[in-house]
Amino acid sequence: MVAIGGGAASRVLGWWSVVIGFGLGWDRKDELLCVLDISNSHSERETLNISLRDLPYLFFPLLVVQSLSRKLVHILSGLLFLAAWPIFSTSTGARYFASLVPLINCLRLLIHGLSLATDEVLVKSVTREGKPEELLRGPLYYVLVLILCAIVFWRDSPIGVISLAMMCGGDGIADIVGRRFGSQKLPYNQQKSWAGSVSMFLFGFLVSVGMLYYFSILGYFKLDWVQTIETVALVSFVATVVESLPTGGLMDDNISVPLASMVIAFFSFGHIGIS
């Protein structure tokens, strides 16, 4: 049994320390006991007895949030990077300056992925199994795609915008929805679900259109919206199919999804009004 010390301030401090501890990935009971045994020696002591076996139920919502952290990073970091492009100047070197952010993260992933330095928080926040070598796969491909889209496409073409929207918004949300509601698997790939694929198509489409509208109202693109929506729907469909294919781990989604999006968008946007 665990005794939690009394005093309003100490109880708040104790519980928030536990929250922080779980967020950082504590998995040792002795550390948890030390955190919970916070008391105020100058106040009347109150105790609350909690069995350790009950803690998973008490902290289940928090643990769910922690399990989602990797995909939240996947979704938000790329989209925020993309949304920040308009704040850069119109100089020719702006795209390279913007690329310094993912480049620094690329070097960071290489250093920790090769175990030249350790960062448990980084590893746990962006990897599936908590292994440093995982940083050299999906997370590294992710930042390389960010760099590629910024340097090659930048604000001059909707191709980079759609590619990042599909990788971040479409693929990222598909994983979350698929894990939660993905009981019905695809007939040709038992690792993927109908719920995940449908959500990837829908959210990839919506995020892509939303980001294109964002750049268009700022004056970077002038689009024929009827044809643009048809093209984005096609890109979303192809990217969804590619993401659902059973590759046996040979092709990471952070490569296949943006690459497929780039190819379809490249051929499609050549035939619609863009300026």
Phi, psi and omega per residue, in radians:
M1 nan 2.646 -3.099
V2 -2.016 2.248 3.106
A3 -1.727 2.175 3.110
I4 -1.799 2.202 -3.037
G5 -1.125 2.795 -3.087
G6 -1.581 -3.103 -3.056
G7 1.600 2.222 -3.042
A8 -1.042 -0.800 -3.088
A9 -1.114 -0.755 -3.090
S10 -1.210 -0.594 3.120
R11 -1.167 -0.761 3.110
V12 -1.076 -0.791 3.130
L13 -1.064 -0.744 -3.124
G14 -1.087 -0.845 -3.103
W15 -1.190 -0.671 3.109
W16 -1.202 -0.518 3.046
S17 -1.132 -0.668 3.084
V18 -1.125 -0.745 3.105
V19 -1.005 -0.842 3.131
I20 -1.090 -0.724 -3.137
G21 -1.065 -0.811 3.107
F22 -1.136 -0.642 3.113
G23 -1.093 -0.563 3.125
L24 -1.526 -0.061 3.034
G25 1.601 0.499 3.098
W26 -1.060 2.398 3.065
D27 -2.345 0.314 -3.132
R28 -1.959 2.231 -3.069
K29 -1.155 -0.576 -3.086
D30 -1.170 -0.640 3.089
E31 -1.159 -0.678 3.124
L32 -1.123 -0.716 3.120
L33 -1.089 -0.711 -3.137
C34 -1.101 -0.711 -3.132
V35 -1.156 -0.761 -3.068
L36 -1.248 -0.376 -3.055
D37 -1.567 0.770 3.104
I38 -1.628 2.228 -3.112
S39 -2.417 2.833 3.088
N40 -1.877 1.847 -3.040
S41 -1.196 -0.300 -3.100
H42 -1.674 0.018 3.140
S43 -2.131 2.914 3.121
E44 -1.121 2.224 -3.050
R45 -1.427 2.261 3.049
E46 -2.045 2.542 -3.120
T47 -2.220 2.589 3.060
L48 -2.309 2.030 -3.084
N49 -1.554 2.184 -3.139
I50 -2.295 2.273 3.075
S51 -1.346 2.477 3.133
L52 -1.050 -0.559 -3.127
R53 -1.212 -0.291 3.114
D54 -1.499 -0.263 -3.054
L55 -1.049 -0.693 3.116
P56 -1.008 -0.606 3.133
Y57 -1.267 -0.676 3.132
L58 -1.147 -0.653 -3.043
F59 -1.832 0.229 -3.109
F60 -0.969 -0.815 3.113
P61 -1.024 -0.668 -3.137
L62 -1.171 -0.709 -3.135
L63 -1.165 -0.610 3.072
V64 -1.084 -0.766 3.109
V65 -1.042 -0.729 -3.133
Q66 -1.122 -0.673 3.139
S67 -1.180 -0.399 3.132
L68 -1.549 -0.136 -3.001
S69 -1.044 -0.667 -3.106
R70 -1.092 -0.793 -3.118
K71 -1.294 -0.519 3.066
L72 -1.143 -0.692 3.048
V73 -1.081 -0.758 -3.139
H74 -1.033 -0.760 -3.086
I75 -1.293 -0.875 -2.940
L76 -1.397 -0.674 -3.031
S77 -1.107 -0.769 3.136
G78 -1.200 -0.722 -3.127
L79 -1.202 -0.645 3.083
L80 -1.177 -0.670 3.067
F81 -1.066 -0.790 3.120
L82 -1.114 -0.768 -3.120
A83 -1.155 -0.353 -3.120
A84 -1.491 -0.152 -3.110
W85 -0.975 -0.705 -3.114
P86 -1.119 -0.304 -3.110
I87 -1.358 -0.211 -3.135
F88 -1.446 2.766 -3.068
S89 -1.221 3.060 3.133
T90 -1.583 0.115 -3.130
S91 -1.187 2.760 -3.105
T92 -1.169 -0.411 -3.116
G93 -1.557 0.009 -3.072
A94 -1.086 -0.699 -3.122
R95 -1.125 -0.588 3.132
Y96 -1.295 -0.638 3.095
F97 -1.139 -0.733 3.107
A98 -1.111 -0.584 -3.108
S99 -1.240 -0.201 3.116
L100 -1.101 -0.556 -3.122
V101 -1.103 -0.994 3.082
P102 -1.150 -0.474 3.115
L103 -1.134 -0.729 3.089
I104 -1.083 -0.729 3.102
N105 -1.167 -0.579 3.076
C106 -1.081 -0.810 3.111
L107 -1.118 -0.658 3.107
R108 -1.101 -0.738 3.120
L109 -1.137 -0.687 3.119
L110 -1.118 -0.781 -3.108
I111 -1.089 -0.818 -3.095
H112 -1.416 -0.502 3.089
G113 -1.198 -0.563 3.090
L114 -1.534 0.081 3.115
S115 1.074 0.529 3.036
L116 -1.352 -0.317 3.052
A117 -2.673 2.835 -3.120
T118 -2.045 2.458 3.074
D119 -2.660 1.604 -3.066
E120 -1.122 -0.624 3.137
V121 -1.094 -0.783 3.108
L122 -1.065 -0.828 -3.095
V123 -1.065 -0.806 -3.090
K124 -1.237 -0.449 -3.061
S125 -1.450 -0.390 -3.056
V126 -2.217 0.091 3.125
T127 -2.037 2.783 -3.137
R128 -1.377 -0.779 -3.011
E129 -1.937 0.061 3.108
G130 1.317 0.448 -3.140
K131 -1.828 2.304 -3.105
P132 -0.988 -0.633 -3.095
E133 -1.140 -0.331 3.076
E134 -1.137 -0.414 3.129
L135 -1.093 -0.401 -3.094
L136 -1.500 0.020 3.113
R137 -1.938 -1.900 -3.049
G138 -0.863 -0.928 -3.127
P139 -1.048 -0.675 3.134
L140 -1.198 -0.755 3.103
Y141 -1.044 -0.667 -3.115
Y142 -1.018 -0.902 -3.102
V143 -1.235 -0.509 3.079
L144 -1.159 -0.652 3.081
V145 -1.159 -0.673 3.070
L146 -1.023 -0.790 3.140
I147 -1.116 -0.794 -3.122
L148 -1.038 -0.833 -3.107
C149 -1.146 -0.645 -3.137
A150 -1.192 -0.776 -3.063
I151 -1.329 -0.764 -3.032
V152 -1.424 -0.789 -3.013
F153 -1.798 -0.764 3.100
W154 0.858 -2.503 -3.128
R155 -1.571 0.122 -3.085
D156 -1.523 -0.292 -3.045
S157 -2.516 2.476 3.079
P158 -1.295 -0.133 -3.087
I159 -1.082 -0.826 3.133
G160 -1.139 -0.657 3.136
V161 -1.077 -0.843 -3.117
I162 -1.158 -0.711 -3.119
S163 -1.070 -0.771 3.128
L164 -1.241 -0.624 3.120
A165 -1.119 -0.681 3.128
M166 -1.233 -0.717 -3.137
M167 -1.194 -0.773 -3.057
C168 -1.455 -0.986 -3.076
G169 -1.328 -0.901 -3.095
G170 -1.152 -1.043 -3.095
D171 -1.153 -0.657 -3.113
G172 -1.140 -0.815 -3.128
I173 -1.259 -0.550 3.106
A174 -1.025 -0.697 -3.140
D175 -1.155 -0.746 -3.138
I176 -1.120 -0.854 -3.124
V177 -1.166 -0.702 -3.137
G178 -1.088 -0.678 3.118
R179 -1.201 -0.549 -3.076
R180 -1.509 -0.713 -3.036
F181 -2.128 0.227 -3.006
G182 -1.543 0.866 3.127
S183 -1.301 -0.545 3.122
Q184 -1.575 1.898 -3.074
K185 -1.505 2.743 3.072
L186 -1.227 2.481 -3.087
P187 -1.113 -0.453 -3.101
Y188 -1.784 -0.038 3.114
N189 -2.704 1.806 -3.098
Q190 -1.286 -0.100 3.083
Q191 -1.540 -0.178 -3.122
K192 -2.092 2.718 -3.091
S193 -2.169 2.818 3.059
W194 -1.101 -0.715 -3.126
A195 -1.070 -0.767 3.141
G196 -1.132 -0.751 -3.117
S197 -1.185 -0.752 3.120
V198 -1.096 -0.747 -3.138
S199 -1.176 -0.584 3.100
M200 -1.132 -0.776 3.128
F201 -1.075 -0.846 -3.072
L202 -1.145 -0.890 -3.081
F203 -1.292 -0.587 3.048
G204 -1.074 -0.743 3.103
F205 -1.117 -0.860 -3.078
L206 -1.148 -0.766 3.135
V207 -1.144 -0.693 3.122
S208 -1.090 -0.846 3.131
V209 -1.105 -0.712 3.126
G210 -1.081 -0.750 3.138
M211 -1.240 -0.633 3.071
L212 -1.109 -0.714 3.105
Y213 -1.117 -0.701 3.128
Y214 -1.026 -0.817 -3.134
F215 -1.267 -0.547 -3.117
S216 -1.234 -0.686 -3.139
I217 -1.239 -0.324 3.058
L218 -1.536 -0.012 3.025
G219 1.613 0.156 -3.111
Y220 -1.454 -0.611 3.123
F221 -2.173 2.518 2.927
K222 -2.122 1.954 -2.954
L223 -2.065 2.586 2.906
D224 -1.430 1.815 -2.918
W225 -1.198 -0.528 3.109
V226 -1.123 -0.864 3.129
Q227 -1.217 -0.586 3.121
T228 -1.109 -0.775 3.134
I229 -1.113 -0.689 3.087
E230 -1.101 -0.724 -3.134
T231 -1.172 -0.763 3.124
V232 -1.101 -0.656 3.089
A233 -1.103 -0.709 3.102
L234 -1.125 -0.799 3.116
V235 -1.054 -0.758 -3.132
S236 -1.101 -0.718 3.140
F237 -1.129 -0.839 -3.123
V238 -1.110 -0.767 3.129
A239 -1.094 -0.654 3.117
T240 -1.147 -0.764 3.108
V241 -1.090 -0.785 3.137
V242 -1.077 -0.745 -3.138
E243 -1.137 -0.489 -3.079
S244 -1.476 -0.203 -3.066
L245 -1.195 2.498 3.100
P246 -1.395 1.715 -3.092
T247 -1.643 -0.105 -3.139
G248 1.151 0.424 3.135
G249 1.411 0.066 -3.117
L250 -1.349 -0.439 -3.117
M251 -2.266 2.117 3.140
D252 -1.371 2.507 3.127
D253 -1.049 -0.497 3.139
N254 -1.258 -0.131 3.013
I255 -1.850 -0.884 -3.026
S256 -1.139 -0.743 -3.086
V257 -1.156 -0.929 3.125
P258 -1.166 -0.575 3.132
L259 -1.146 -0.801 3.100
A260 -1.088 -0.696 3.127
S261 -1.117 -0.725 3.128
M262 -1.087 -0.777 -3.081
V263 -1.120 -0.867 -3.121
I264 -1.145 -0.752 -3.141
A265 -1.136 -0.659 -3.119
F266 -1.066 -0.813 -3.126
F267 -1.327 -0.540 -3.094
S268 -1.346 -0.783 -3.062
F269 -1.299 -0.131 3.034
G270 -1.283 -0.206 -3.051
H271 -2.031 0.169 3.094
I272 -2.182 2.895 -3.042
G273 -1.276 1.975 3.075
I274 -2.376 2.445 3.065
S275 -2.472 nan nan
